[in-house]
Amino acid sequence: MAPSKLPLLLVALAVLLPAPPSLGAGFGAGAGTIDITKVLAGFPEFSTFSSMLTETNVALAISSRDKVTVLALNNTAVAVAFGGMLHVPRSLLADLLALHVVLDYIDEPRLGALQHDRKGEGSVVTTLLQVLRAPPRGVGFLRI
């Protein structure tokens, strides 16, 4: 990976926002319990990301899951990532956002375990993109 892209990647992966038990999100409350916009509403620095989730219907797709971890971008990271682009097609934006939704609940201890799998190469997790689309082989996964 080019050194100039590394800081943006670290910003993208640094924020894990699992929902507290009162909001559902993988705590046995059953499918359809995650309201990601409600979770993000408590964090104004993620308002742009939250709006993008709503506009692309990714928030609706998240609400049908019983547990996820959202790798949310703060407003500054969104501005940096999309600052030079005049218009991103809605379908491409939805795909990009779906890559930020891991289909499992990952807390700090689990994140550490995933980073150091038995071979030391990290682990691969599935994202919402795998559910929403039929991407080519190898697309829609993240290596942690």
C-alpha positions in Angstrom: 0.0 0.0 0.0 1.3 3.4 -0.9 2.4 5.5 2.1 0.2 8.4 1.1 -3.0 6.2 1.4 -2.1 4.7 4.8 -3.4 7.6 7.0 -6.8 7.6 5.4 -7.0 3.8 5.8 -6.1 4.1 9.5 -8.8 6.7 10.0 -11.4 4.5 8.3 -10.6 1.5 10.4 -10.0 3.3 13.7 -13.6 3.8 14.6 -15.7 0.9 15.7 -19.2 1.9 16.8 -21.0 -1.2 18.2 -24.4 -0.2 19.4 -25.1 -0.3 23.1 -27.5 -3.0 24.3 -30.4 -0.5 24.6 -30.3 -0.1 20.8 -30.1 -3.7 19.8 -27.2 -4.6 17.5 -26.4 -8.2 18.1 -27.4 -8.5 21.7 -30.1 -11.2 21.2 -32.9 -8.8 20.4 -33.5 -10.5 17.1 -33.2 -9.4 13.4 -34.3 -6.0 12.4 -33.2 -4.3 15.6 -30.3 -2.1 14.5 -31.0 1.5 13.9 -27.6 2.7 12.9 -28.8 6.3 12.4 -30.0 6.4 16.0 -26.6 5.0 17.2 -24.7 7.6 15.1 -27.0 10.4 16.2 -25.1 10.4 19.5 -21.9 11.3 17.6 -22.2 14.5 15.6 -18.7 14.0 14.1 -20.3 11.1 12.1 -23.3 13.0 10.8 -22.1 13.0 7.1 -21.5 9.2 7.2 -24.9 8.7 8.8 -26.6 10.8 6.1 -24.8 8.8 3.4 -26.0 5.5 4.9 -29.6 6.8 4.9 -29.4 8.3 1.3 -28.1 5.0 -0.2 -30.5 2.8 1.8 -27.5 1.0 3.4 -29.0 2.0 6.8 -32.1 0.1 5.9 -30.0 -3.0 4.9 -28.2 -2.7 8.3 -31.5 -2.7 10.1 -32.3 -6.1 8.8 -29.2 -7.6 10.4 -29.1 -8.9 14.0 -25.4 -8.0 14.5 -22.9 -5.8 12.7 -19.9 -3.6 13.3 -19.8 -0.4 11.4 -16.4 1.1 10.5 -17.6 4.7 10.5 -15.8 7.6 8.9 -15.9 10.9 10.7 -16.9 14.0 8.8 -13.3 15.0 8.2 -12.4 11.6 6.7 -15.5 11.7 4.5 -14.5 15.2 3.3 -10.9 14.0 2.5 -12.2 10.8 0.8 -14.8 12.5 -1.4 -13.4 16.1 -1.5 -12.1 15.9 -5.1 -15.1 14.1 -6.5 -17.9 16.2 -7.9 -20.4 13.3 -8.0 -20.2 9.7 -6.9 -22.9 7.5 -8.4 -25.4 6.4 -5.7 -24.8 2.7 -6.5 -21.0 3.1 -6.1 -21.4 5.0 -2.9 -23.7 2.3 -1.6 -21.1 -0.3 -2.4 -18.4 1.7 -0.7 -20.5 2.1 2.4 -21.4 -1.6 2.5 -17.7 -2.4 2.7 -17.7 -0.5 6.0 -20.2 -2.8 7.6 -18.8 -6.1 9.0 -21.4 -8.8 9.4 -20.4 -9.6 12.9 -20.0 -7.9 16.3 -16.4 -7.1 16.9 -15.3 -5.6 20.1 -11.7 -4.6 21.1 -10.7 -8.1 22.4 -12.1 -9.8 19.3 -10.4 -7.2 17.1 -7.0 -8.1 18.6 -7.7 -11.8 18.1 -8.6 -11.2 14.5 -5.5 -9.2 13.8 -3.3 -12.0 15.0 -4.7 -15.2 13.5 -2.7 -18.4 13.8 -0.4 -17.4 10.8 0.1 -13.8 11.8 -1.5 -12.6 8.6 -4.8 -11.3 10.1 -8.2 -12.6 9.5 -10.8 -12.1 6.7 -14.3 -10.8 7.6 -17.4 -10.6 5.5 -19.0 -7.2 4.8 -22.5 -6.2 3.9 -21.4 -5.9 0.2 -21.4 -9.7 0.0 -25.1 -9.7 1.0 -26.2 -6.8 -1.1 -24.5 -7.7 -4.4 -22.9 -10.7 -6.1 -19.4 -9.2 -6.3 -16.6 -10.9 -8.1 -14.7 -13.5 -6.2 -12.6 -12.0 -3.4 -14.6 -8.7 -3.4 -16.6 -7.7 -0.3 -14.2 -9.0 2.3 -11.8 -7.1 4.7 -8.5 -8.4 6.1 -8.0 -7.3 9.6 
